[in-house]
Each structure stands twice: as C-alpha cells, then as structure tokens.
Amino acid sequence: MAKKTTASRTAVPSPAAVAAPVAPSQRAADVEAPFIEVYGAREHNLKNVSVQIPRGQLVVFTGISGSGKSSLAFDTIYAEGQRRYMETFSAYARSFMGGLERPDVDKIEGLSPVISIEQKTTSRNPRSTVGTITEIYDFLRLLYARTAEAFSYATGQKMIRQSDEQIINYILKHFADKKLVVLAPVVKGRKGHYRELFQQIAKLGFTKVRVDGELLDITPKMQVDRYKIHDIEIVIDRLKATKEDRFRLSGSVQNSLTHGKGTMLVLDSDSGKTQFFSRFLMDPTTGIAYDDPAPNTFSFNSPYGACPTCNGLGEVQEITEESVMPDKKLSISRGGIAPLGEYRDIWIFQQLSTILKRHKASLSTALDKLPADLLDKLLYGVEEEEGSDPKKAGYVEPFEGIIPFLRRQMDSDSENIRAWIQEYTQAKECPECHGYRLKKESLHFKIADKNIGELSVMDIAQLAQWFEGLEDRISDRQNLIARELLKEIRKRIGFLLEVGLEYLNLHRSVRTLSGGESQRIRLATQIGTQLVGVLYIMDEPSIGLHQRDNERLIKALQHLRDIGNSVIVVEHDKDMIMNADYVLDIGPGAGIHGGSIVAHGSPTEIFQSGSLTSQYLSGQKHIELRRQKRKGDGGQLVLKGATGHNLKNVTAKFPLGKLVAVTGVSGSGKSSLIHDTLYPILNQHFFNAKRDPLPYQSIEGLELIDKVIEVDQSPIGRTPRSNPATYTGVFTEIRSLFASLPEAKIRGYGPGRFSFNVKGGRCETCEGAGMRTIEMNFLPDVHVPCESCKGRRYNRETLEVRFKGKSITDVLDMTVEKAVEYFENQPRILRKIQVLNEVGLGYLTLGQQATTLSGGEAQRVKLATELGKKDTGKTFYILDEPTTGLHFEDINHLSDVLQKLVDKGNTVLIIEHNLDLIKVADHIIDLGPEGGGGGGTIVAQGTPEQVAKVKKGHTARFLAEELKVSKYAEEKKS
C-alpha cells in the first residue's frame, strides 16, 4: 500500500480527484477512509462548518488571523483525536485523569491517531537541551561509554587497564632482579588521624605501612596528624623480582589488588621510584583511576556525570562586585552597596564605619573615591589586624565581608531570602567544567581526539561533517561496537538538517529556542519515528525560517506525507500554500466575522476563488512600497566589534528615524547581534538592567535616543488570569469607570470590587479565574469552566452593576472591535483599545486568556501596549519577527502601524524573514552568508533595492524576485 501511495505522488492529482467526495481516486480507495469528514463544527467562532479533508495528503489551512484555522485544526480535530485516544484507556486509568470534554462538533469520521506539533517551547527546564529532546545525546553517551578511550586529566596520558597476569609479567620484565616493596593503597590524599585504620591493618596480620612515602612499623595506638593530608599504603610484601619467585609475586599482587580495591603500587627499594597498577582504567604515572564508563558517566543529569560545581547546569550563579555596587558614584550611606540600601542604625553599618575610619574615610565617601584595597576589605572581609588588643585604637573586629555573607544566604531555607539574593547574582560560565556540564573525568574520554562536550557544542552541520568517515579514524574494535550506533546518530542528525536546523548545537538549552525552532525539532523527531497512518497537525512550522530553509521544510513535510501519513498545516506562508496538495481557506474575516470555509481545493483552484488569500497570492492585492525612502534624522547608533557567539568582529550602523530590518538565514547571528548584544547595552544604559551583553568593543550615539523598548514573542502571562485588558492596563480604567457608576457608589464599591484577582467581588470557588484546573497527571492540565459562576469570574452582586446595560463580565467577553464602539465616549479607555484594533487584534476579546494567545498575538498585544503610551519621538523599538502568525492582510495593517511609528521620528528595528515587511523597510542589514560558523558577518546593507543587487548571501536573491512583482504606491496612484 505504501508503494502505491508514494508512486502516486509523482503525478499532480486533478482538483476533482482531490476535492470531490464522489468518485474518489484509486489511491484514496486503497486507504480505509479517503477523507477526514467533519460535520457541524461550532468550536469558538466556527459557524457550523462541515468539510471533507483528503487523507494521505499535505493539507494547508490558511486564512486571516483569528478566522478559525486553529479552532478547526486543534480545538476540533486534534481535541477529538485526543479524546478518542483517552477513551481507549481502562475505566480505572480514566478515573485518575477525569473526562475530556467532547469538542462542539456533530461528528468526525475517518480520524486516525493524531499527533499535534505546536509552537509552544518544549520545556522551561534548564537541563533540557537540543541533544536530550532529539535523543542524539543519549546515543552519543552510549557510544562514548562503549568505545571511548580514557586519558588522564593530570598528565594527558592514555589510561591503561591490566589483568593480574599482565601486571605480573610487566613487573618481572621491567623490575627484573630488583628489590621491590608491594603496596596496597588504602588512603589517598585525605585528612584524618586513622587510628582505627592502623588497628584494623594490624589485625589483618600486616606489620608495616607506608605513610606519606615513609615506611613505618605499626605500633599500638599509632595515629597521624588529623589536619594534614595523607597517603597511606599497606606493605603487603618485600621481595626480589625473579622468575623463580613468580608464585610468591602472584600471591602478593592479588593480595595487594584485593586490599587496594583494584589498585596497587610497586616501590623500587634502590631508586625509591613507584609505579601504579590497576585492574581499572588508570594513569600509570600518577595513579589516578577512573571508574568503568557507563552511559550515565556522560549524563549531566546524573550525579555520576554532572560537574559537582554547577550540578550539570554549565553555569553558576555568582555574586559580582558590579551587581553589589551598581553605581560607584554613590556613597555607602546613600545606598552605594545595593543589598544594604541606605544608611540605617544597624550593626553592619557600624562595622563598615569602623573599618573606614581606620583608613581615614567615612560612610559618606563615594565608593569610587575609596582605595581598591579598602573596597576589597569591605567586600571580601577583614581578619584581626596588627592591633589584636580590643583596648587599643587600631583594633578591628573580624568582618566576614559583604560578598561572603551574601553567598552564605544563597543556601538559606527561606524562599524570600533566596529571592532577595537572586537580585544580586549573575549567571557565569562554570569555572570547573567551562560550560560543558560534565565532571573532568567524563571530559577525558575521547573518540578521534574529541570528548563528548566538544561534540555537543559543534553546529549540527559541523557535527554531521565530523561523523563523516569516522570509521577510518577509529580502531577495528571500536568500529565493530559502534556500527549500529553511528547509523542511528547520523540518521537523526540528517533529520535536523532536513528541517533547516543545521546552525543549532546539541548543547543549546531548549529554553532559548524560538517557538518555530522547537516545533521543527519535534518535527525532525517525528520523521525519525517513521510512523505510518498518523494524522499530523502543525502550527506554522515555517516561523523563524528564511526562504532558503523553507524549501527544505516543505520537503520534510512531503516526506512525512509520502511514507503514508496525513499532514495538516496551519500556515500563512506563500511557498507552503503553493506546494500543498489541498488548501482550505477559512474566513472571510477574523473573530465573529470568520468561521466559514471561503475556498477549498488545489492551490490552482484557490487562485481562482477570489478570496482575500487568493487576491494576495495572485497579486491583485499587495503591500505597497515607498519609492522615496526616509532620510532619517541624520544620526546613527554604531555598535563596534561585536564578537559574541558566531559574530565575527561585526561593526553595525543603525540609522535613526528609519524602519530598519535585520535579515539573514536562520542562525546567521541576528539574535546574537540584536537581542544578546545591542538590546542589553541599551537596557543597561537606560534602565540599569543587570543582564550583560555579549562581548563588544564600543557603542556610539546613545545620547541620540531616550529609551529602548523590546517587543518579543514571550507570553503575556502563563495563567488564565492574564489577558489583553490587564496587560495593556485598560482594565484599570474600566474598573475605575464601573466604580464611578451611581449604582456602585450607592453600594460602596471601589475599583477593587471589579478585580477578579482580589477577594470581594470575584467568585471564590474559582478565585476569579473563571476556570477550574484539573490535573491530568501524565497529560497536560485541563481547564474547565467554574461550576459556580459558569466562567463569569464574579459573584452575583458585582454583576448587578451595569454600564450601558453590560456588566463587567460582558465587557471582558466583548471583542476589541465591539469595545471600540462601546467606549467611544471614554477617551482614556478608547485610546488603548483603539491601538489593539489597529494592530489587527480586533477579533480578540478583552478578557481572552493569555494561555490561548499565539506567540504572534502576544507580541502584538505588547506592541499595542507600547503604542498606547505617549512616545517621545526618540524611542528605539526592537521587534522580533512581528509577522509571526499573520496573514498577508494583517501584515499590511502591521506595516501601516510601524510606518506611523517611524513617521513620528522613532526608530523601529525588526528582525524579520518575511519579504512583505522587509521590502517596505528604509534600511536593511543582512547577516550571513550561512548559519552557525558560516555566518556572523554583514554581507549587505542599504535600501531594499540596493541589497537586492548584492551577489552575496541568500536574502538578496529572494528579495530581488519579490521586488520584481511588487508595486510602488506612486505607480498605483498614477
């Protein structure tokens, strides 16, 4: 069956064969049900939708943002698939999980097992890395445990392992006819008096020991200095190494290995030289021995492999001088030492005053005026100085020091104290493992001169290259063991390359991945499982992908389809729509204006449908270009010598008063330059932020701007309590309005009565959340409406206060679009809601839970919040892929909003892959030419037209093609 499916891919199916439920094609007849049939879907804004979706094909759901694509794909089809899966559990298992509500749909037929791959970042756990979630690191651990060679961390020599027979032969050969002392080490580099140990050795019948290199007779009550570090060995035998004495030597060797727990020592009596021998891996020079490697030896999540200093996190929280003294112009009495605050009459300030007086300074002296050695004493402590007599004037009490004191508090049992200390710590690379997360023994097992840590920090592309021809660089024995493992590792690396993630490395923490990257990692993992007959539903997998990488992603999805699966993709990307087998266009508008199927069929049929999507695809509608680019205000921000991550000494000039786009393939260094270097510099300058930028030489032009605002895609809240109304601050104004109504005044209600986060007016059953959370143990938590207030959040008395006939709950349930009309005479409220409408979020309700917003929607809520504030005309805005989750029409709206912002004199910098927005920028900075190690340089900069003519990099080629079909605003008017 699979062969027929694959073969039929070569011919493009006719629209009739795909769209019509009657007379299904031969291929469709081969599968049990040719269609997934949905009847009467009414979830969220869906208007009784009935649709037939062909199985075994790549199907794209498209349409304007908020039109109902996710409601149909995830909240109807996937939710029903998940519910049916849970129905297969026993009644006993289901009793622990509670029931999943059936989605609001009459029936769904032809549904196969469903796997959803959404944009949500996979894990917030700092221990979760790209290597662990793709399982490549697990295979690497097994490979190293079975085939790696061990080297000494002290001398770099190869560790050796010997059998008893090999040890005897070695001694007879290299110590022939020499007088030897055979020793069994029992204590190595430890403190203690060891009185009991000497008694125990004497009871075993031994009369001599070697303590710290000196041979001694065991005497009654013998002990050593308990505060010094000692090496103690039992003298097992003294003999001459001759072949005639082989039997005696053999017994002594075995005896010493038994008492030395696998390790022994031979002392040449004449020269005084010693040599170690071991049944385990051992350095013959120093005697350092390693345990036999196991997979958990290389796991940073196991105590057997994790670096003891950072516990396998690769970084340590350090209290630095900069965080303790952020502003050295201040004196101690004015709060120069941040954790202490301003002067109070308490013991520590008296202590500091005494130390300062001794050095002819006072608490009111500015920190930068104090000598360095004195600051050192304040920060790191002071012992009793010359004057140890309290009666004399020079006496100073021992003082622990501010930084050691704060370090002690890091382990406090009090959560409040730990949170307080957290404010003065900064994450630094672990000095012990240098960020590799593993203990030093684990990092000295090598294959082809590389340890597992070095492999994990390589780009996936470099890693793939390193594994090429590895068989020629390792021994035959290693080849024999590693053959199957190498096959599996290469296959999984290949899947990551296939979805355009060659610039990531296995060491990268999952927390730092964008939604699109984590989604593509899971896609690569799914391709690796090689499942057949599954329905995959994906949410915009092209997010964060350059056009060059898009082609590879489409091939990966087609591969998933070709092995016998059905793939549904919720997507706005033009290339993805054009490469689909079948397209479902949902609309015509957003929110209540959407929820209907406006067009369906092959991409060709969609082209001719006349829907909003088809108008943009065919070029009838387009985002207009400005022929005259802005000149800006003449100033520029110049960042010199940025070298963080893969940046190669980049000097970037950002013209002010313009719309600036930073472009380049995924992994080319855009985020390193903007998020990790430029933004932290600006944030530290304007707001004294703690986060340090990546290394750079200097920055010029800071005086030309007066604040920086970053608008990223992180959620606006992680609980159902957070919503657009609370985030933008408009809910405070709405509550004040309700509190000022006559009915509220009569009842004595203040603004707090209308808050669902404090006691008083809220429903106490759900504590104002409107939802109850049911924990599902091994499945995600499920939120169900509160049985008391039916999801209305408030108690009956609060809901009796009405404005224009609507209660506070009715206002929260109102769409932004409706709220603009409703509050038309309330200017303070209207201004903030109007901006939400302008950025294309008119379809959201004011009280929509933050957990239901996509990354793109959350970003636009943040953008609207910033736009609602009064700008100064000198603000520097940084936006990270603002087109995420946006339809062509929404990008058009967004473009207008950004242009208005720049017209006021502000600078807007966008990190972007979407050509529709890139082409309307005034200035482009293109990084590349490749991702990872092949990126990190500026390959082109200038206007879109200038960049399109450059022959380097990948953006120019795609931008040139886009500009050919684009139209200028002036041309249209003429």
LINKADA-V990723 format. One record per run of one state. SS is the DSSP state (2 for helix, 1 for strand, 0 for the rest). FROM is the first residue (numbers start at 0). TO is the last residue. If there is no record, write none. Layout:
# LINKADA-V990723
ss=SS from=FROM to=TO
ss=SS from=FROM to=TO
This chain:
# LINKADA-V990723
ss=0 from=0 to=0
ss=2 from=1 to=9
ss=0 from=10 to=13
ss=2 from=14 to=18
ss=0 from=19 to=24
ss=2 from=25 to=29
ss=0 from=30 to=33
ss=1 from=34 to=40
ss=0 from=41 to=47
ss=1 from=48 to=53
ss=0 from=54 to=56
ss=1 from=57 to=62
ss=0 from=63 to=67
ss=2 from=68 to=86
ss=0 from=87 to=89
ss=2 from=90 to=96
ss=0 from=97 to=105
ss=1 from=106 to=108
ss=0 from=109 to=112
ss=1 from=113 to=116
ss=0 from=117 to=127
ss=1 from=128 to=128
ss=2 from=129 to=133
ss=0 from=134 to=134
ss=2 from=135 to=146
ss=0 from=147 to=147
ss=1 from=148 to=150
ss=0 from=151 to=156
ss=1 from=157 to=157
ss=0 from=158 to=158
ss=1 from=159 to=159
ss=0 from=160 to=162
ss=2 from=163 to=173
ss=0 from=174 to=177
ss=1 from=178 to=190
ss=0 from=191 to=193
ss=2 from=194 to=202
ss=0 from=203 to=206
ss=1 from=207 to=210
ss=0 from=211 to=212
ss=1 from=213 to=216
ss=0 from=217 to=227
ss=1 from=228 to=239
ss=0 from=240 to=241
ss=2 from=242 to=258
ss=0 from=259 to=261
ss=1 from=262 to=267
ss=0 from=268 to=272
ss=1 from=273 to=277
ss=0 from=278 to=279
ss=1 from=280 to=281
ss=0 from=282 to=287
ss=1 from=288 to=289
ss=0 from=290 to=293
ss=2 from=294 to=297
ss=0 from=298 to=304
ss=1 from=305 to=305
ss=0 from=306 to=313
ss=1 from=314 to=318
ss=0 from=319 to=319
ss=2 from=320 to=323
ss=0 from=324 to=329
ss=1 from=330 to=330
ss=0 from=331 to=345
ss=2 from=346 to=357
ss=0 from=358 to=364
ss=1 from=365 to=365
ss=2 from=366 to=368
ss=0 from=369 to=370
ss=2 from=371 to=379
ss=0 from=380 to=380
ss=1 from=381 to=381
ss=0 from=382 to=397
ss=1 from=398 to=398
ss=0 from=399 to=400
ss=2 from=401 to=408
ss=0 from=409 to=413
ss=2 from=414 to=421
ss=0 from=422 to=423
ss=1 from=424 to=428
ss=0 from=429 to=436
ss=1 from=437 to=437
ss=0 from=438 to=440
ss=2 from=441 to=443
ss=1 from=444 to=446
ss=0 from=447 to=448
ss=1 from=449 to=450
ss=2 from=451 to=455
ss=0 from=456 to=457
ss=1 from=458 to=458
ss=2 from=459 to=466
ss=0 from=467 to=468
ss=2 from=469 to=472
ss=0 from=473 to=474
ss=2 from=475 to=497
ss=0 from=498 to=503
ss=1 from=504 to=504
ss=0 from=505 to=507
ss=1 from=508 to=508
ss=2 from=509 to=511
ss=0 from=512 to=513
ss=2 from=514 to=528
ss=0 from=529 to=533
ss=1 from=534 to=538
ss=0 from=539 to=545
ss=2 from=546 to=561
ss=0 from=562 to=564
ss=1 from=565 to=569
ss=0 from=570 to=572
ss=2 from=573 to=577
ss=0 from=578 to=580
ss=1 from=581 to=586
ss=0 from=587 to=589
ss=2 from=590 to=592
ss=0 from=593 to=594
ss=1 from=595 to=600
ss=0 from=601 to=601
ss=2 from=602 to=606
ss=0 from=607 to=610
ss=2 from=611 to=617
ss=0 from=618 to=623
ss=1 from=624 to=624
ss=0 from=625 to=634
ss=1 from=635 to=641
ss=0 from=642 to=648
ss=1 from=649 to=654
ss=0 from=655 to=657
ss=1 from=658 to=662
ss=0 from=663 to=668
ss=2 from=669 to=686
ss=0 from=687 to=696
ss=1 from=697 to=699
ss=0 from=700 to=700
ss=2 from=701 to=703
ss=0 from=704 to=705
ss=1 from=706 to=710
ss=0 from=711 to=721
ss=1 from=722 to=722
ss=2 from=723 to=727
ss=0 from=728 to=728
ss=2 from=729 to=738
ss=0 from=739 to=740
ss=2 from=741 to=746
ss=0 from=747 to=749
ss=2 from=750 to=753
ss=0 from=754 to=760
ss=1 from=761 to=761
ss=0 from=762 to=769
ss=1 from=770 to=775
ss=0 from=776 to=777
ss=1 from=778 to=784
ss=0 from=785 to=792
ss=1 from=793 to=793
ss=0 from=794 to=794
ss=2 from=795 to=798
ss=0 from=799 to=801
ss=1 from=802 to=802
ss=0 from=803 to=804
ss=1 from=805 to=805
ss=0 from=806 to=806
ss=2 from=807 to=811
ss=0 from=812 to=813
ss=1 from=814 to=814
ss=2 from=815 to=821
ss=0 from=822 to=825
ss=2 from=826 to=837
ss=0 from=838 to=843
ss=1 from=844 to=844
ss=0 from=845 to=847
ss=1 from=848 to=848
ss=2 from=849 to=851
ss=0 from=852 to=853
ss=2 from=854 to=867
ss=0 from=868 to=873
ss=1 from=874 to=879
ss=0 from=880 to=886
ss=2 from=887 to=902
ss=0 from=903 to=905
ss=1 from=906 to=910
ss=0 from=911 to=913
ss=2 from=914 to=917
ss=0 from=918 to=921
ss=1 from=922 to=927
ss=0 from=928 to=930
ss=2 from=931 to=933
ss=0 from=934 to=935
ss=1 from=936 to=941
ss=0 from=942 to=942
ss=2 from=943 to=947
ss=0 from=948 to=953
ss=2 from=954 to=964
ss=0 from=965 to=966
ss=1 from=967 to=967
ss=2 from=968 to=972
ss=0 from=973 to=973
